[in-house]
Structure formats: structure tokens, C-alpha cells
Amino acid sequence: MMGLSSPGHWLILLLVILLVFGTGKLRNLGSDLGNAVKGFKKAVNDDDDKPATTESKRIDTPHDADDVNRSK
């Protein structure tokens, strides 16, 4: 059964990838991916630091106003 379980298969696959893409493109790809992850984490942390500023307003209905007057 052919699989990628042996180190020889991984080495050949790595060499083929290096030949196809080159070291420069792989280095740029790695740094771009790292910057994307950092930006995502920063955006998630910035959203957690800011509290929600929504205000809740209570609207008294006639039923609520009657209950308040009865309890006095």
C-alpha cells in the first residue's frame, strides 16, 4: 500500500515542492500566513477588549404603570 508513512516519501515530496515553488515563494508564503494569523488574533482580541455599548431602554406599557400605582 502506497502511503506517506515513511520518511523517504516525505523527503521526496518536500524536494518536489521545493523544485516547483522555490524557496523564495515558500518563504513569502510562510510569512504571509504568519501575518494573516497575527492580524486575525489581533482583531479577535480587539473585539473582546471593547465592551458592548448598547443601551437598554425600558418602555413602560400601561399594564406596567398600573402595577406600579397599585403597589404604592
C-alpha positions as CSV (number, residue, x, y, z in Angstrom):
1,M,0.0,0.0,0.0
2,M,1.4,3.4,-1.0
3,G,1.2,6.0,1.7
4,L,3.1,8.9,3.1
5,S,4.1,6.9,6.2
6,S,7.8,6.5,5.6
7,P,10.3,9.4,5.9
8,G,11.5,8.7,2.4
9,H,8.2,9.6,0.9
10,W,8.1,12.8,2.9
11,L,11.6,13.7,1.7
12,I,10.7,13.2,-1.9
13,L,7.5,15.2,-1.5
14,L,9.5,18.1,0.1
15,L,12.0,18.1,-2.7
16,V,9.3,18.2,-5.4
17,I,7.6,21.1,-3.6
18,L,10.9,23.0,-3.4
19,L,11.6,22.4,-7.1
20,V,8.1,23.5,-8.1
21,F,7.7,26.6,-5.9
22,G,11.3,27.5,-5.0
23,T,12.5,28.6,-1.6
24,G,11.6,32.3,-2.1
25,K,7.9,31.7,-2.8
26,L,7.7,29.3,0.2
27,R,9.3,31.8,2.5
28,N,6.9,34.5,1.3
29,L,4.0,32.1,1.7
30,G,5.1,31.3,5.3
31,S,5.5,35.0,6.3
32,D,2.2,35.9,4.7
33,L,0.4,33.2,6.5
34,G,2.0,34.2,9.8
35,N,1.0,37.8,9.3
36,A,-2.6,36.7,8.5
37,V,-2.8,34.7,11.7
38,K,-1.4,37.6,13.7
39,G,-3.9,40.0,12.2
40,F,-6.8,37.6,12.9
41,K,-5.7,37.2,16.5
42,K,-5.3,41.0,17.0
43,A,-8.8,41.6,15.5
44,V,-10.4,38.9,17.8
45,N,-8.6,40.4,20.9
46,D,-9.6,44.0,20.0
47,D,-13.2,42.9,19.8
48,D,-13.1,41.3,23.2
49,D,-11.5,44.4,24.8
50,K,-14.3,46.8,23.8
51,P,-17.4,46.4,25.9
52,A,-20.7,46.5,24.2
53,T,-22.2,50.0,24.3
54,T,-25.8,49.1,23.6
55,E,-28.2,50.7,26.0
56,S,-31.3,49.0,27.1
57,K,-34.4,51.2,27.4
58,R,-37.4,50.1,29.3
59,I,-40.7,51.2,27.8
60,D,-43.5,51.2,30.3
61,T,-46.6,49.8,29.0
62,P,-49.9,50.8,30.5
63,H,-50.1,47.5,32.3
64,D,-46.7,48.1,34.0
65,A,-47.7,51.6,35.0
66,D,-50.9,50.3,36.6
67,D,-48.9,47.7,38.6
68,V,-46.6,50.4,40.0
69,N,-49.5,52.6,41.1
70,R,-51.3,49.7,42.8
71,S,-48.2,48.7,44.8
72,K,-48.0,52.2,46.4
